[in-house]
Amino acid sequence: MSRNFMCRISEEAGRPTAYLQGELDMAAAPAAERGLAGVLAERPETLVIDLTDVSFMDSRGLSVLLHAQAAAGEVTLRGATGRVRELFMLAGVDQAFRLEPTA
């Protein structure tokens, strides 16, 4: 498990919101999956994943987000900037998610 990764789930404006922090990479992906499992099991109509504090993401981290997208009705990614947002564009999945700036 990545030492510097955290996932916290809360409710915001009636929507489940996952706050991810640190590096979402191969080492952190299992922790992210565990962190999202409970909220995804409830099959929410909409899920917000806040990436404001994600400093790095690799393809394994991206697969965690794609799995969340498949399991939830709609996923909004908030605060994806720099290299993280560039990864979405390079992988051609930037249109798969609703992207919004940091709240």
Rosetta blueprint (number, residue, H / E / L):
1 M L
2 S L
3 R L
4 N L
5 F L
6 M E
7 C E
8 R E
9 I E
10 S E
11 E E
12 E E
13 A L
14 G L
15 R E
16 P E
17 T E
18 A E
19 Y E
20 L E
21 Q E
22 G E
23 E E
24 L E
25 D L
26 M L
27 A L
28 A L
29 A H
30 P H
31 A H
32 A H
33 E H
34 R H
35 G H
36 L H
37 A H
38 G H
39 V H
40 L H
41 A H
42 E L
43 R L
44 P L
45 E L
46 T E
47 L E
48 V E
49 I E
50 D E
51 L E
52 T E
53 D E
54 V E
55 S E
56 F E
57 M E
58 D L
59 S H
60 R H
61 G H
62 L H
63 S H
64 V H
65 L H
66 L H
67 H H
68 A H
69 Q H
70 A H
71 A H
72 A L
73 G L
74 E E
75 V E
76 T E
77 L E
78 R E
79 G L
80 A L
81 T L
82 G H
83 R H
84 V H
85 R H
86 E H
87 L H
88 F H
89 M H
90 L H
91 A H
92 G L
93 V L
94 D L
95 Q L
96 A L
97 F L
98 R E
99 L E
100 E E
101 P L
102 T L
103 A L
